[in-house]
């Protein structure tokens, strides 16, 4: 990521607000037109956030897997696969269009800046903001722990081989081990944060001030315009299908 990119330096609260605007706009309709327009706009501004498309694809691979899994499930359990194709396309586009702004926002935001912006600009409680920061910092540790769990089992000779049932059983067992470790770490971290007075209610100072300026407001306004354009094109094309109604 290039910090000098025009949108990468925007206030983290503004990035989250822009992502929320697009999300709310795209969940009100079931058609594929609105998310297609929004997705095209989102992909067009990726370079303005200082991201390369290859980097974005590597960060969004869980999203790709989830979308493919959802589409495949629709086809496998549909009685009329030709009729479900349009619904599957609309679902895939909507999932991409809704999730991509969040992926971009978090990929271009420093965790500490996010916590500061949530408190200073969004006026969220300090306990929630610091907890969000701690959770974000701990996410990379989950991947490392998963790797260590698998290496430890391999060192003990635990291997499922080509047996799919055994592979599934080992996966569930490793996932449970990872969950237990994450809960224990979270409990210790919460106790440590309380011991350091993060929830004392005393006034706090900030090393880095987060300002919400005209450029940040323009980012949110741009998201509103993109959302409005996507819905307007959907209505004009006669494809708009409200979620409720």
C-alpha atoms as a printed R data frame, in Angstrom:
    type eleno elety resid chain resno       x       y       z
1   ATOM     1    CA   UNK     A     1   0.000   0.000   0.000
2   ATOM     2    CA   UNK     A     2   1.182   3.512  -0.817
3   ATOM     3    CA   UNK     A     3   0.455   5.931   2.074
4   ATOM     4    CA   UNK     A     4   0.738   8.830  -0.382
5   ATOM     5    CA   UNK     A     5  -2.320   7.661  -2.338
6   ATOM     6    CA   UNK     A     6  -5.112  10.259  -2.142
7   ATOM     7    CA   UNK     A     7  -7.707   7.978  -0.536
8   ATOM     8    CA   UNK     A     8  -5.323   5.916   1.595
9   ATOM     9    CA   UNK     A     9  -4.668   8.900   3.851
10  ATOM    10    CA   UNK     A    10  -8.330   9.573   4.534
11  ATOM    11    CA   UNK     A    11  -9.734   9.375   8.038
12  ATOM    12    CA   UNK     A    12 -10.465   5.746   9.058
13  ATOM    13    CA   UNK     A    13 -13.923   6.742  10.270
14  ATOM    14    CA   UNK     A    14 -14.654   8.210   6.836
15  ATOM    15    CA   UNK     A    15 -13.582   4.972   5.157
16  ATOM    16    CA   UNK     A    16 -15.845   2.909   7.393
17  ATOM    17    CA   UNK     A    17 -18.732   5.331   6.873
18  ATOM    18    CA   UNK     A    18 -18.319   5.109   3.089
19  ATOM    19    CA   UNK     A    19 -18.265   1.303   3.263
20  ATOM    20    CA   UNK     A    20 -21.392   1.332   5.457
21  ATOM    21    CA   UNK     A    21 -23.239   3.582   2.989
22  ATOM    22    CA   UNK     A    22 -22.564   1.210   0.110
23  ATOM    23    CA   UNK     A    23 -23.524  -1.801   2.197
24  ATOM    24    CA   UNK     A    24 -26.864  -0.333   3.246
25  ATOM    25    CA   UNK     A    25 -27.685   0.708  -0.316
26  ATOM    26    CA   UNK     A    26 -26.900  -2.673  -1.841
27  ATOM    27    CA   UNK     A    27 -28.911  -4.801   0.566
28  ATOM    28    CA   UNK     A    28 -32.224  -3.138  -0.297
29  ATOM    29    CA   UNK     A    29 -32.455  -4.735  -3.743
30  ATOM    30    CA   UNK     A    30 -32.117  -8.301  -5.017
31  ATOM    31    CA   UNK     A    31 -31.230  -7.463  -8.620
32  ATOM    32    CA   UNK     A    32 -27.752  -7.888 -10.164
33  ATOM    33    CA   UNK     A    33 -27.621  -4.433 -11.791
34  ATOM    34    CA   UNK     A    34 -27.091  -2.277  -8.683
35  ATOM    35    CA   UNK     A    35 -24.219  -4.381  -7.246
36  ATOM    36    CA   UNK     A    36 -22.625  -4.614 -10.705
37  ATOM    37    CA   UNK     A    37 -22.527  -0.810 -11.008
38  ATOM    38    CA   UNK     A    38 -21.242  -0.420  -7.455
39  ATOM    39    CA   UNK     A    39 -18.616  -3.142  -7.925
40  ATOM    40    CA   UNK     A    40 -17.319  -1.486 -11.106
41  ATOM    41    CA   UNK     A    41 -16.954   1.824  -9.248
42  ATOM    42    CA   UNK     A    42 -15.223   0.141  -6.299
43  ATOM    43    CA   UNK     A    43 -12.694  -1.603  -8.529
44  ATOM    44    CA   UNK     A    44 -12.053   1.636 -10.429
45  ATOM    45    CA   UNK     A    45 -10.962   3.502  -7.279
46  ATOM    46    CA   UNK     A    46  -8.694   0.749  -5.933
47  ATOM    47    CA   UNK     A    47  -5.518   2.464  -7.281
48  ATOM    48    CA   UNK     A    48  -6.561   5.671  -5.499
49  ATOM    49    CA   UNK     A    49  -6.221   3.767  -2.221
50  ATOM    50    CA   UNK     A    50  -2.645   2.806  -3.132
51  ATOM    51    CA   UNK     A    51  -3.491  -0.861  -3.621
52  ATOM    52    CA   UNK     A    52  -2.507  -3.117  -6.487
53  ATOM    53    CA   UNK     A    53  -5.164  -5.423  -7.842
54  ATOM    54    CA   UNK     A    54  -2.965  -8.442  -7.157
55  ATOM    55    CA   UNK     A    55  -2.559  -7.391  -3.522
56  ATOM    56    CA   UNK     A    56  -6.297  -6.873  -3.218
57  ATOM    57    CA   UNK     A    57  -6.948 -10.336  -4.656
58  ATOM    58    CA   UNK     A    58  -4.598 -11.925  -2.110
59  ATOM    59    CA   UNK     A    59  -6.334 -10.132   0.733
60  ATOM    60    CA   UNK     A    60  -9.805 -10.989  -0.546
61  ATOM    61    CA   UNK     A    61  -9.257 -14.697  -1.220
62  ATOM    62    CA   UNK     A    62 -11.528 -15.773   1.688
63  ATOM    63    CA   UNK     A    63 -14.254 -13.659   0.092
64  ATOM    64    CA   UNK     A    64 -13.666 -15.357  -3.253
65  ATOM    65    CA   UNK     A    65 -13.934 -18.794  -1.648
66  ATOM    66    CA   UNK     A    66 -17.111 -17.823   0.221
67  ATOM    67    CA   UNK     A    67 -18.797 -16.479  -2.905
68  ATOM    68    CA   UNK     A    68 -17.870 -19.536  -4.960
69  ATOM    69    CA   UNK     A    69 -19.153 -21.784  -2.192
70  ATOM    70    CA   UNK     A    70 -22.477 -19.937  -2.015
71  ATOM    71    CA   UNK     A    71 -22.948 -20.049  -5.783
72  ATOM    72    CA   UNK     A    72 -22.022 -23.724  -5.946
73  ATOM    73    CA   UNK     A    73 -24.496 -24.526  -3.182
74  ATOM    74    CA   UNK     A    74 -27.296 -22.798  -5.085
75  ATOM    75    CA   UNK     A    75 -26.561 -24.838  -8.194
76  ATOM    76    CA   UNK     A    76 -26.256 -28.146  -6.362
77  ATOM    77    CA   UNK     A    77 -29.572 -27.858  -4.519
78  ATOM    78    CA   UNK     A    78 -31.611 -26.082  -7.202
79  ATOM    79    CA   UNK     A    79 -34.311 -27.957  -9.065
80  ATOM    80    CA   UNK     A    80 -34.079 -25.703 -12.115
81  ATOM    81    CA   UNK     A    81 -30.423 -24.713 -12.562
82  ATOM    82    CA   UNK     A    82 -31.098 -22.424 -15.492
83  ATOM    83    CA   UNK     A    83 -33.592 -20.415 -13.483
84  ATOM    84    CA   UNK     A    84 -31.270 -20.168 -10.483
85  ATOM    85    CA   UNK     A    85 -28.392 -18.818 -12.604
86  ATOM    86    CA   UNK     A    86 -29.692 -15.233 -12.414
87  ATOM    87    CA   UNK     A    87 -30.162 -15.480  -8.650
88  ATOM    88    CA   UNK     A    88 -26.668 -16.920  -8.228
89  ATOM    89    CA   UNK     A    89 -25.170 -14.116 -10.320
90  ATOM    90    CA   UNK     A    90 -27.029 -11.470  -8.313
91  ATOM    91    CA   UNK     A    91 -25.911 -13.060  -5.039
92  ATOM    92    CA   UNK     A    92 -22.262 -13.245  -6.135
93  ATOM    93    CA   UNK     A    93 -22.205  -9.638  -7.316
94  ATOM    94    CA   UNK     A    94 -23.907  -8.428  -4.138
95  ATOM    95    CA   UNK     A    95 -21.497 -10.286  -1.859
96  ATOM    96    CA   UNK     A    96 -18.513  -8.860  -3.713
97  ATOM    97    CA   UNK     A    97 -19.914  -5.333  -3.836
98  ATOM    98    CA   UNK     A    98 -20.872  -5.341  -0.157
99  ATOM    99    CA   UNK     A    99 -17.663  -6.872   1.209
100 ATOM   100    CA   UNK     A   100 -15.081  -5.229  -1.046
101 ATOM   101    CA   UNK     A   101 -15.320  -1.707   0.492
102 ATOM   102    CA   UNK     A   102 -14.604  -3.186   3.917
103 ATOM   103    CA   UNK     A   103 -11.628  -5.132   2.587
104 ATOM   104    CA   UNK     A   104 -10.219  -1.976   0.987
105 ATOM   105    CA   UNK     A   105 -10.848   0.137   4.093
106 ATOM   106    CA   UNK     A   106  -9.140  -2.273   6.481
107 ATOM   107    CA   UNK     A   107  -6.275  -2.975   4.067
108 ATOM   108    CA   UNK     A   108  -5.394   0.726   3.923
109 ATOM   109    CA   UNK     A   109  -5.927   1.643   7.585
110 ATOM   110    CA   UNK     A   110  -3.485   1.492  10.473
111 ATOM   111    CA   UNK     A   111  -5.117  -0.267  13.454
112 ATOM   112    CA   UNK     A   112  -4.050   2.422  15.922
113 ATOM   113    CA   UNK     A   113  -5.404   5.165  13.660
114 ATOM   114    CA   UNK     A   114  -8.699   3.282  13.451
115 ATOM   115    CA   UNK     A   115  -9.032   3.055  17.236
116 ATOM   116    CA   UNK     A   116  -8.183   6.759  17.604
117 ATOM   117    CA   UNK     A   117 -10.710   7.736  14.919
118 ATOM   118    CA   UNK     A   118 -13.464   5.627  16.482
119 ATOM   119    CA   UNK     A   119 -13.010   7.479  19.776
120 ATOM   120    CA   UNK     A   120 -12.222  10.978  18.520
121 ATOM   121    CA   UNK     A   121 -14.506  11.211  15.481
122 ATOM   122    CA   UNK     A   122 -17.169   8.518  15.845
123 ATOM   123    CA   UNK     A   123 -17.434   9.145  19.627
124 ATOM   124    CA   UNK     A   124 -17.476   5.442  20.428
125 ATOM   125    CA   UNK     A   125 -16.586   4.203  23.929
126 ATOM   126    CA   UNK     A   126 -12.878   3.810  24.609
127 ATOM   127    CA   UNK     A   127 -13.383   0.233  25.784
128 ATOM   128    CA   UNK     A   128 -14.951  -0.745  22.449
129 ATOM   129    CA   UNK     A   129 -12.300   1.065  20.380
130 ATOM   130    CA   UNK     A   130  -9.352  -0.400  22.282
131 ATOM   131    CA   UNK     A   131 -10.968  -3.829  22.164
132 ATOM   132    CA   UNK     A   132 -11.296  -3.489  18.390
133 ATOM   133    CA   UNK     A   133  -7.624  -2.532  18.169
134 ATOM   134    CA   UNK     A   134  -6.572  -5.499  20.309
135 ATOM   135    CA   UNK     A   135  -8.678  -7.930  18.261
136 ATOM   136    CA   UNK     A   136  -7.200  -6.595  15.023
137 ATOM   137    CA   UNK     A   137  -3.686  -6.970  16.380
138 ATOM   138    CA   UNK     A   138  -4.384 -10.571  17.400
139 ATOM   139    CA   UNK     A   139  -5.782 -11.716  14.045
140 ATOM   140    CA   UNK     A   140  -2.327 -12.463  12.509
141 ATOM   141    CA   UNK     A   141  -1.537 -14.619  15.552
142 ATOM   142    CA   UNK     A   142  -4.418 -16.941  14.689
143 ATOM   143    CA   UNK     A   143  -2.802 -17.831  11.373
144 ATOM   144    CA   UNK     A   144   0.521 -18.486  13.060
145 ATOM   145    CA   UNK     A   145  -1.109 -20.624  15.747
146 ATOM   146    CA   UNK     A   146  -2.948 -22.634  13.096
147 ATOM   147    CA   UNK     A   147   0.361 -23.347  11.395
148 ATOM   148    CA   UNK     A   148   2.002 -24.367  14.692
149 ATOM   149    CA   UNK     A   149  -0.890 -26.691  15.579
150 ATOM   150    CA   UNK     A   150  -0.572 -28.496  12.240
151 ATOM   151    CA   UNK     A   151   3.225 -28.694  12.544
152 ATOM   152    CA   UNK     A   152   2.962 -30.108  16.066
153 ATOM   153    CA   UNK     A   153   0.541 -32.796  14.915
154 ATOM   154    CA   UNK     A   154   2.720 -33.659  11.966
155 ATOM   155    CA   UNK     A   155   5.728 -33.986  14.306
156 ATOM   156    CA   UNK     A   156   3.736 -36.474  16.400
157 ATOM   157    CA   UNK     A   157   2.847 -38.479  13.329
158 ATOM   158    CA   UNK     A   158  -0.817 -37.474  13.256
159 ATOM   159    CA   UNK     A   159  -1.796 -37.491   9.596
160 ATOM   160    CA   UNK     A   160  -5.127 -38.139   7.910
161 ATOM   161    CA   UNK     A   161  -3.554 -39.312   4.677
162 ATOM   162    CA   UNK     A   162  -6.106 -39.469   1.875
163 ATOM   163    CA   UNK     A   163  -9.040 -40.252   4.143
164 ATOM   164    CA   UNK     A   164 -11.511 -37.326   3.785
165 ATOM   165    CA   UNK     A   165 -13.365 -38.244   6.990
166 ATOM   166    CA   UNK     A   166 -10.121 -38.249   8.971
167 ATOM   167    CA   UNK     A   167  -9.138 -34.923   7.384
168 ATOM   168    CA   UNK     A   168 -12.449 -33.398   8.457
169 ATOM   169    CA   UNK     A   169 -12.073 -34.784  11.976
170 ATOM   170    CA   UNK     A   170  -8.553 -33.353  12.305
171 ATOM   171    CA   UNK     A   171  -9.705 -30.007  10.902
172 ATOM   172    CA   UNK     A   172 -12.532 -29.738  13.449
173 ATOM   173    CA   UNK     A   173 -10.164 -30.736  16.247
174 ATOM   174    CA   UNK     A   174  -7.575 -28.153  15.198
175 ATOM   175    CA   UNK     A   175 -10.250 -25.472  14.868
176 ATOM   176    CA   UNK     A   176 -11.489 -26.227  18.392
177 ATOM   177    CA   UNK     A   177  -7.939 -26.028  19.726
178 ATOM   178    CA   UNK     A   178  -7.502 -22.678  18.010
179 ATOM   179    CA   UNK     A   179 -10.816 -21.425  19.442
180 ATOM   180    CA   UNK     A   180  -9.862 -22.422  23.001
181 ATOM   181    CA   UNK     A   181  -6.505 -20.684  22.667
182 ATOM   182    CA   UNK     A   182  -8.141 -17.535  21.297
183 ATOM   183    CA   UNK     A   183 -10.640 -17.425  24.185
184 ATOM   184    CA   UNK     A   184  -7.874 -17.843  26.757
185 ATOM   185    CA   UNK     A   185  -5.782 -15.113  25.155
186 ATOM   186    CA   UNK     A   186  -8.785 -12.791  24.953
187 ATOM   187    CA   UNK     A   187  -9.578 -13.368  28.643
188 ATOM   188    CA   UNK     A   188  -6.000 -12.602  29.688
189 ATOM   189    CA   UNK     A   189  -5.931  -9.527  27.466
190 ATOM   190    CA   UNK     A   190  -9.211  -8.227  28.903
191 ATOM   191    CA   UNK     A   191  -7.900  -8.654  32.455
192 ATOM   192    CA   UNK     A   192  -4.664  -6.877  31.529
193 ATOM   193    CA   UNK     A   193  -6.577  -3.983  29.935
194 ATOM   194    CA   UNK     A   194  -8.751  -3.568  33.032
195 ATOM   195    CA   UNK     A   195  -5.645  -3.635  35.239
196 ATOM   196    CA   UNK     A   196  -4.187  -0.791  33.180
197 ATOM   197    CA   UNK     A   197  -7.278   1.330  33.610
198 ATOM   198    CA   UNK     A   198  -8.686   1.250  30.079
199 ATOM   199    CA   UNK     A   199 -12.201   1.330  31.532
200 ATOM   200    CA   UNK     A   200 -11.563   3.736  34.384
201 ATOM   201    CA   UNK     A   201 -13.577   6.559  32.830
202 ATOM   202    CA   UNK     A   202 -10.736   9.029  33.383
203 ATOM   203    CA   UNK     A   203 -10.027  11.541  30.584
204 ATOM   204    CA   UNK     A   204  -7.524  10.191  28.080
205 ATOM   205    CA   UNK     A   205  -5.001  11.901  25.844
206 ATOM   206    CA   UNK     A   206  -4.072  10.877  22.308
207 ATOM   207    CA   UNK     A   207  -0.652  10.774  20.742
208 ATOM   208    CA   UNK     A   208  -2.112  11.124  17.245
209 ATOM   209    CA   UNK     A   209  -5.036  13.415  16.576
210 ATOM   210    CA   UNK     A   210  -7.478  12.265  13.916
211 ATOM   211    CA   UNK     A   211  -9.133  15.099  12.010
212 ATOM   212    CA   UNK     A   212 -12.235  14.747   9.874
213 ATOM   213    CA   UNK     A   213 -11.882  17.309   7.101
214 ATOM   214    CA   UNK     A   214 -13.493  18.276   3.824
215 ATOM   215    CA   UNK     A   215 -11.685  15.531   1.915
216 ATOM   216    CA   UNK     A   216 -13.047  12.921   4.313
217 ATOM   217    CA   UNK     A   217 -16.563  14.291   3.936
218 ATOM   218    CA   UNK     A   218 -16.053  14.166   0.154
219 ATOM   219    CA   UNK     A   219 -15.193  10.462   0.411
220 ATOM   220    CA   UNK     A   220 -18.436   9.751   2.238
221 ATOM   221    CA   UNK     A   221 -20.323  11.941  -0.228
222 ATOM   222    CA   UNK     A   222 -18.758  10.032  -3.116
223 ATOM   223    CA   UNK     A   223 -19.966   6.770  -1.603
224 ATOM   224    CA   UNK     A   224 -23.475   8.228  -1.339
225 ATOM   225    CA   UNK     A   225 -23.314   9.238  -5.006
226 ATOM   226    CA   UNK     A   226 -22.127   5.785  -6.097
227 ATOM   227    CA   UNK     A   227 -24.880   4.134  -4.070
228 ATOM   228    CA   UNK     A   228 -27.498   6.463  -5.534
229 ATOM   229    CA   UNK     A   229 -26.194   5.911  -9.060
230 ATOM   230    CA   UNK     A   230 -26.278   2.128  -8.644
231 ATOM   231    CA   UNK     A   231 -29.878   2.177  -7.444
232 ATOM   232    CA   UNK     A   232 -30.907   4.701 -10.120
233 ATOM   233    CA   UNK     A   233 -29.444   2.548 -12.902
234 ATOM   234    CA   UNK     A   234 -31.206  -0.487 -11.449
235 ATOM   235    CA   UNK     A   235 -34.550   1.313 -11.399
236 ATOM   236    CA   UNK     A   236 -34.042   2.762 -14.907
237 ATOM   237    CA   UNK     A   237 -33.199  -0.692 -16.263
238 ATOM   238    CA   UNK     A   238 -36.356  -2.138 -14.717
239 ATOM   239    CA   UNK     A   239 -34.350  -4.637 -12.705
240 ATOM   240    CA   UNK     A   240 -34.904  -3.204  -9.221
241 ATOM   241    CA   UNK     A   241 -36.357  -5.797  -6.865
242 ATOM   242    CA   UNK     A   242 -36.771  -4.484  -3.313
243 ATOM   243    CA   UNK     A   243 -35.764  -6.796  -0.511
244 ATOM   244    CA   UNK     A   244 -38.957  -6.025   1.375
245 ATOM   245    CA   UNK     A   245 -41.974  -5.863  -0.858
